[in-house]
Amino acid sequence: MKYSELSESGRSDLEQVNLYKLAMDVAKILDGPDFTGFAGEKAGDYEKRRAADERIKFFDLFCAVFTKAGLPLPPFEPIFVEEFQDEPSEKIRTVMERLTTEIDKLAPKARKLDEVLIAGIAGLFASFPHLCSDYGSVSGADLLRLVNRLLILNDLKPIRPDYSDWKPGPALAMSNTSQPVRVLIFDDDRTEIARTLVGLVGWPGLDLVSLQYRPGVGSRRGDVDAKVAAMQKAAESVIALDPDVVLMDQGLVDFEGSQLIPVIRQIATKEIIFVANTGGEDVDLRRAGAYPNCGKGQKLDGLRGALHSIRTAAQLSAL
């Protein structure tokens, strides 16, 4: 199923509520390679759940847009109800055995209700073996995934959010750019990339792309040559995507975003505008010439200022 095709087929209805651009932006993300929900064959339970949780945010946004336009919703993806769990440890096996033994000891009067309750709790331990680790925890998303899996297995409909409550974000109200502007989100954390994208999708005139930086070992150990090589490689990767604007994270493990900006400017063949995009202070990024912090898609004034400068430059060059 291609979400871009679904959006195109519903274009007339989406345009009536001014949501076609937003639908296509989200469809591009869902159809693309970065947020497939697949964390890799060797990924652990946490990474798999995190990847699925990142994807369902875009899926729910897509469904909210379709609800607003009065269009039928796409079916639930298997990844949203997949059973992510590591091999049960000896500790979890012991817990399960004890729970089963204790259920048999229940008095007949209390057995029916308590047995259901205990069996349900035991089922949670069986579904989430990591609960018996020192850092085990279960989120609401984990529980909803489990419930939906059970519902679907019993030929029932999964629980979805109330999409009718959704309201478009401020990006949709932004002015259209005088020409298409390619905006690259550069970050070492895919979840933060997702968060930024959610805040920017639907912005008229923007072509949103992302690039996740994957830290190298050598530069983390204080190897200066490795750090220089890592920055050079990162700069080349950014330039290869031909952005007009780069939303730059600051803490990139191997180096700082403020250190990468001059490297990119030195080798780029066209002017690239930078906007800070950090969860912390943007002071160093601003000193490197970046516009004010986008705050992972939560603050839009800096990006709006960058786009205004592009529009002004285009008007001057046309004189």
N, C-alpha and C positions, 0 to 999 in steps of 0.2 A: 504494500500500500504506500503510495507516494502522497505525502501531505500537500505538496505543491499542486498536484493534480486535483486534489479535493478542493483546494482554495480556488483554483482556476475555474473549476466547474461551478462553484458557488459565487463567482465574481460579482454578478449582478446584485445579489442579495447583500454581499459584503460591502460593496460600494455604496449601497443605499444607507448604510449605517457608518460609513467612512472608516471601515476596518479592513479593507482589502490589503493595504500595505502591511499592516500589523500581521494579518494572517499569513501573508507570503514570507515575511521575515521569520516568523516562528516555524513555518513549514520548511524553510531553507535550513534551519537548525536541526529540525527533526529528521530531515532527509539526508543531512550531511554526516560526515565521519566522526565528528568530535564528541557528540553526545548520543551515542547509540545505546547507552545503558549497559554495554558489555565492557567489563573491566579487564578481561584477559583470562586465559585458562589457568594461569598460576596465581591469580589474585585471591586474596583471602576473603573471608566472609564480610569484613568491614568494607573493603574496597568495592565488592560487588554490590552491597546494599547502597553505598554512597553513589555509585554510578547510576543505579536504577532511580534513586531519589532525585538526582540531577535531571534525568530525562523526563520524569513524570511532571516536573514543574513546567516544562515547556508543553507537554501534552495537555495538562490542565488548562494552561493559558490558551492553547489552540481551541480546546473544547469550549472555553468561556466565550471566545470570539464567535464561534459557530452558534452558540446558544443565543448570543446577542443578535445574530443575523437571522435567527429562526431556521438554521440548517441542521440536518441530522448529525448526530455525533459519531465520530469514528469509533470502532470497537476497541476495547481494552487490549493493550499489547501483552503478550506472554511474559515479557521481562518484568512487568509490574506486579506479577503474582508468582514469580519464580521462587522456588524454595532455596534461599541462600543459606547454607549452613556448612560449617566445617565438620569434620568427622567427630562424633561424640567422644568425649574424653572418658577416662575411667571414672572420674569424679561425677560426671552427669549420669553414667550408668548406675552408679551407687545410689544417687538421689532417686532415680526412677524406680529402682528395686525397693527402696524404703517406702516410697509413696504407695506403691502397689501393695506392699505388705500391710501398711497402716490402713488402707481402704478396707481391707478384709476384716479389720478389727472393729469397724464402726458398728454401733448398736443399730438394730433393724429400724428403729424409729427415726433416727437421724441419718440413716444411711443414704436415702434417696437424694436429699438436697446436698448433703456434704460430699457425697461421692461424686456428684456432678461437678461441684466446686473444686474439689481436690484433683479430679481427673482433668479439669480444665487447666489448672495450674501446672499439673504434670505435663500437659500438652504444650504449654509455653516453654518449659524446660527442654522438651524434646525438639521443639521447633527452633529454639535459640540456645544451642549448647554453650555459647560463649558467656551465658549468664553465670556459669560456675567459675569463670575466670576472675582474676582480681580486678579487672577493669570492665566486667560485663555490664551492659545496659541495653535497654530496649526502648526505642522511640515510638511515638504515636504512628509514624509512617510504617515501622516494622509491624506493629499490631494490625494496622489497616491492611497491609499486604497479606498477612496471614488470614484475616477474616475474608478478604476478597478471594484468596485462593480456595478457601473452603466453600464459599458461595458458588464459585464457578465450577468446582468439582461436583457440586450437587445441582448443576444446571440452573442456578439462580443468577440474578444480575448482580454485578459488583457494586459496592457503595462508591459513589462519586461525590465530589464536593457540590455544593449548591452554586452552580455556575451563574445563576441569575443575580447573585449578589455582587458579581464582579463589576468593577468600574475601571475604565481605561486610565492608564498612567499619564503623567504630564508630558511624556515624550510625544504623544499624538497631537498635542496642542501646539507644538513648536512650529515655527515658520519653515516653509519648504526652502531648501537651498537652491541657489540660482543654477547650480549644476550638480550632478551626482558627486557625492563626497564619500570616499572609501575610508572607513574608520576601523582601525585595527586595535583590538584589546590584547595587550601583551601582559601575561601574568604567569606565575609558576603554580598557581592553584586553580584547578579546573572548576571547582565550586565557586570561586570568586569570579571567574570568567562568566559562569552561568548567571550569577547574581547581577553582574554588570549588564549582560545581554537582556535580561528580563526588564531592567530599567530603561533600556534604550530602544527595544524593538518597536517598530511603528513610526519612528521619527521620519518625517517626510524628507526624501532626498538622500538619506544615509544608506550606504552599502556596508553592512556590519560584517566583519570577519574577526577571527580570533586566532591566537597562537599561544600555546602553552609552552613556557620555558621549562626544560627538564635539566635540573642542576647536574653538574659534573663532579666527580669525586676529587680530582686533583686540586681544583681551585678552593674547595672547602678546607683543604689542609694547609692553606696559606701559600701555595705555590704561585708566585707572581706570574711566571710565564704561562701557567695553566689558566690563570684568571684573565690575562690579556687575550689568550687564544679563545677562551669561552665568550668573552665580550665581542670579539671579532666575528665569531660564528653566529652569535645571537643577532648582531647588527645585520649581517648578511641575510639571515632568515627573515628579519623584519622587512628589509628593503625588497626582498624577492616577492613579497605580497603586494608591493606597490601601493602603500597607504598614503593618503593625504594627511590623515591625522592618526596619531598613536596615543592611546590611553595607556600610560606607563605606570606599572606598579613600582614601588620603591624597593622593598626587600625581596630580592631574587636569589637568596641563599649564597650564590657564588660571588655576587657583586650587587651594587645598588643601581636602581633604575636611573638615578641622577648621574651615575658614572657611565651608563650606557648611552645616554642621549648624545653627548659630544662625539662618541665613536660613530654613531649612526649618521650624524650630520657631516662628519668628515668624509665618509665614503658614499653618501647618497648623491645621486645625480639630479635630484630635484628637491625643492624645499618641502620638508615634512614638519608639520606642526605637532607639538606635544602637549598633552593634557595630563596632569597628575591623576592617578587613579589608585589611591592607597587607602587602607583602613586606618592608617595612622596620620601623623603630621606630613604636610606636603612641602615643608620649608625647603628641603634640599632639592626637590624636584623643581620648585619655583625658581630657586637660584640657578638651576641648569637651563632655565628658559621656558619651563612648562606653564601652561595656563592653570588656574586654580583647580583644586581637587574635585574629581567626579565622584569620589566616595563609593566606588563599586556600583555606579549607576544610580546612586541616591541623590546626588547633587549635580544639577545640569548647567549651572551658570558658566562654569569654566569651559565646557564643550560648546556652549552657545557662543561664548566669546571667541573661541577658535574659529567657529564657522562664520562668524561675522567678519573676522579678519580675512578669511578666504573670499567672502563675497565682496568685500571692499577692494581687495587686490584685483579681483576679476573686473570690477567696474573701472578701476583706474587703467588697467591694461587695455580696456576697450576704447578709451578716449583717444 
